[in-house]
Amino acid sequence: MPTNLSSSYSSLFEPLLALSSLLLRRLSAAVRHHRGRNTPPASSDVPPPPPPSSSPLELDRLYGRTVVVDVDAWLLLPAVDAFTFFMVVAVEAGGFLRGLLLLLVYPLLCLLLGDGDGGGGARARAMATVALVGLEEREVARVGRAVMPRFLMAAAAAEGAEAVRAARRSFAVSATLPRVMVEAFLREHVGVDAVVGPELRSVAGVVAGIMDDADAARVAARRLRALLGDEMDQGEADGAGSAVGLVGEGRSGGTVHYLFSRYYCKETFTATEADKRRWRPLPPGGECGGVKPLVFHDGRLAFPPTPSAALAMYAYLPFGVALAVSRIIALSLLPYGRATFLVGALTGVHYRLVGAGHDAAGGGGGGRLYVCNHRTLLDPIVVAAALGKPVTAVTYSLSRVSEMIAPIRTARLTRDREEDRRSMAALLAHGDLVVCPEGTTCREGYLLRFSPLFAELGADVNPVALDARVDMFHGTSTTPAAKWMDPFYFMMNPKPSYRVEFLPRAAPAPAAEDGGDSIRVANRVQRQIGEALGFELTGMTRKDKYMMLAGNEGVVAAAAAAAATIKASR
């Protein structure tokens, strides 16, 4: 334990030391600038001014051309503060203590590093230092891939995405946010071909800082030149670049200014503040320039952590922990019946029940089979409370801790189809069974493909449509070590809500050799639940989710070992 504590403290001290060094260098640079302000700079140090802007932008002028777009000015809405994105990375990759550290030093950074004379860029570098230094590089990359797209999608401008879609090729230039934080979103959901931005320095896989301005400018220029390729060589022969630049108003210096000069861009379009005030948010469903809808995302934060919102969250946390504990205790003591809903309402949990569970037993005797979509780990418990009686829930990746504290009976599956079918049939013969055939949770308004295994049990199917809403913390995670905390985070929300709707019964699938009937039943139940919730149906699976968010197939070691043992015994 002492070793772990010292390691934790060390990881928090590292960004403080790096921040102190950064501020000292910034102060020294300011003193040198003050002493030499009357000395004219060398002409080679001053990038050529950008060409006159063409306004307004007509998308027809971008067709078939290469576009270099300023992320901060063209792809993000004007009210976006970089603090929000650095706070997301600090909390999701470094924990709540690192996020608190960033929140505490933020007023100091605003005081010492204002917006004038490049101070905004220096402040962003300082926030990056506090948020990232000492973290594992692969964890920062995971957050950039699995968590950041949700927050960037909410802050993106539809007009910028439309301009990117109109061009033949597009390269995004980020002056504030490190490339690792924005690349996944810009490439997959906006459609840019490559991203140029500040790079992280790392030592043995641990982030040691962010490149200084001079190194960042050289790396960005070299990368953009390589991306432009033949167009750059042809432009040099004509004395100017051949790309079209999309830049923001007031870009008077720095890396971004140079990359939009005539050396790279033949013409430049400027987005004024008046133009940006009329811009629309990028729709999350994939239309209006989005290449791919945002189906999956990870992370605990369910709101954009602006400075005021982050302050409110940390002020609420002690109360939220106590509230979550009291709610979980109440749910464990009163797992069935309407008393659960009454106690939940008294503590701020909103339940809405539509319809009622069916009284008739399932086909072939035994218990009833309830098939529901999967929103959180609490789904079977909420169904049991709505029915007012105990049920058994089949699980796959439920942690041992969650199994021990669950107020209902749980049965672990092995991912061996025949073995799982026999186990589910035996459980159904002795009581009611709750199944979530999606195999994993989905936060957004989409339904994943339903596994047809439940339709092969020979019992009537009772579909249940579930929807869960949160306002501060997400109660799901793809990180194995954190999954046991999922119910706790859900209950820690100020006003979480659950909607339970019992739908008309569906007939079981007749026995068939090819399994086609069971697939049709599964698709029909998926469509029935989707229509009740207004969710979009997809053919995506648990494997797709984990490959996108975690870079693996989501196979739990214990389940894989159990499946291997069963196969070996045959």
Residue, then its C-alpha position, 0 to 999 in steps of 0.5 A: m500500500p505505501t508503494n501505491l500511495s507514493s506512486s499516486y502522489s508522484s504522478l500528481f507532483e509530476p505535472l506540478l513540476a512540469l507546470s512550474s518549469l513551463l511558467l518559468r520559461r514563459l516568464s523568461a521569454a516575456v522578459r527577453h521580449h520586453r528587453g528586445r521589443n525595439t529590435p526589428p526581427a529578422s525577415s526570415d523569422v516572420p512568415p509571409p502574411p496570408p492572402p486576402s480572404s475570399s468571403p463568403l465561402e461557397l462550397d462549390r469552390l471547394y469541390g475537387r480541391t484540397v482544403v487545410v482547415d483550422v480546427d479551432a476556428w472552423l470545426l468547433l463552435p465559438a463558445v468552446d473553451a479548451f479547458t473542457f477538453f483538458m478536464v475530460v482527459a485529466v479525469e478520464a485518464g488521470g482520475f478525479l484528483r488530477g481533474l481537481l488539480l487542473l481546476l485549482v490551477y486554472p484561475l492562476l493560469c488565466l491570471l498569468l497567461g491571458d489571451g493577448d500576445g499568444g497567452g491563449g496558446a501558452r495557457a493551453r500548453a500549461m493546461a496540457t501539462v497539468a492534464l497529461v504529464g505523468l500519464e501513460e501514453r496509451e491511456v491518453a490515446r484510449v481516451g482520445r479514441a473512446v471518450m473525446p469524440r462524444f464531447l467534440m461532437a457536441a462542440a463541432a460546427a455543422e458548417g465546418a463539417e460541410a466544408v470538409r465533405a465538399a473538398r476532395r482532400s482535407f487536412a485539419v490543423s489544431a493549434t490548441l489541442p494535441r493531435v492525440m486528443v482530436e484525431a480519432f473524432l476528426r478522421e472518423h466523424v468529420g471525415v478529414d484525411a489527416v490531422v496536424g497538431p501539437e505532439l506529446r513528448s513521452v519517455a518509456g511510454v509515459v507522457a513527459g510534456i508537450m512540444d514547445d512552439a518552435d518544435a511544434a511549428r517545425v513538425a507541423a510544417r514538415r507533416l503538412r508538406a508531406l501530406l500535400g505532396d505533389e500539390m506542394d511541388q507544383g505550387e512551388a513552381d508557381g510561387a504559391g501553394s495550391a490548397v485552400g485554407l479555412v482559417g479564423e479571424g484574428r490569426s495573426g501569428g504562430t504555427v496556424h498563421y504560417l500554415f495558412s500562408r501563401y507558401y501552402c494555401k493559394e487562397t484563404f477563407t476567413a470565418t468571422e465571429a459574426d459568421k460563427r455566431r450563426w453556425r449550427p451544432l453538428p448533428p450526432g446522427g451522422e448527417c450534415g457532413g458527419v461521416k459516421p454516427l456516434v454509436f459508442h463512447d466511453g468514460r464516466l463524465a456525462f456532461p461537458p466539464t466547463p469551469s463552472a460545471a466542474l466546480a459544481m461537480y466537485a462540490y457535489l461529489p461528497f454528497g453524491v457518494a453518500l447518496a449512492v450508498s443510501r440508494i444501493i442499500a435501499l435497493s438491496l433491502l427492497p429489491y422487489g415491488r413498488a416500494t423500490f420505486l417509492v424509495g427511489a423517488l424519495t432519494g431522487v431516482h425517477y422511475r416510469l413504468v408502462g404496462a405490466g408483466h404478463d401473468a401467464a406462464g411461458g410456453g412449455g411450463g416453467g417461468r417466463l422469459y423476459v427479453c430486454n435491451h441493455r442500458t446498464l447493469l441494473d436492468p434485470i434489477v429494475v425489471a424485477a422491481a417492476l414485476g414485484k418478484p425475484v428473477t434470474a439474470v444471465t450475465y457474461s462480463l459481470s464482475r465478482v463483486s457485482e455478483m456478490i452484492a446483486p440483490i437478485r440471482t445471477a448466472r454466468l454464461t460461457r459464450d459456448r452456444e450449446e452449453d449456454r442454451r442448456s443452462m438457460a433452459a434449466l434456469l427457465a424451468h425453475g423460474d423467471l429469466v431476464v436476458c439482454p441479447e445485445g450482450t453489452t450496453c449501449r448509451e445512445g439511441y441505438l439497438l445492437r444486434f440481438s443474439p437469437l439464442f433466447a428464441e431457441l428456448g421454446a418459451d414465449v418471449n416477453p419483450v421489455a423496453l428499457d431506457a436509462r438517463v443520467d445527468m452527471f456520470h455514466g453508469t457503464s464502462t469498458t474498462p474491466a477493472a472499473k466495471w464493478m463501479d458501474p452501479f455506484y456511478f449510476m446511483m451517484n447521479p443527482k437525478p437518474s431515471y429509468r423507463v420500463e415498458f412491457l410489450p406484447r408477447a412474441a411467439p417462440a421460434p419453431a425448431a429448425e436446423d438452420g436457425g433461420d426462425s430464431i434469427r427472425v424472432a430475434n430481429r422481430v423482438q429487436r424491431q419491437i423494442g426499437e419502435a417502442l423506444g424510438f431507437e435506431l436498429t443496427g447490426m453491430t455487436r459487442k465485438d464491434k463496440y470493444m474493438m472501437l473503444a478498447g481495441n480488443e474483442g471484449v472477451v473476459a478472461a474467466a469466461a474464455a477459460a470456462a469456454a475452453t474447459i468445456k470444449a476440452s472436456r468434450 
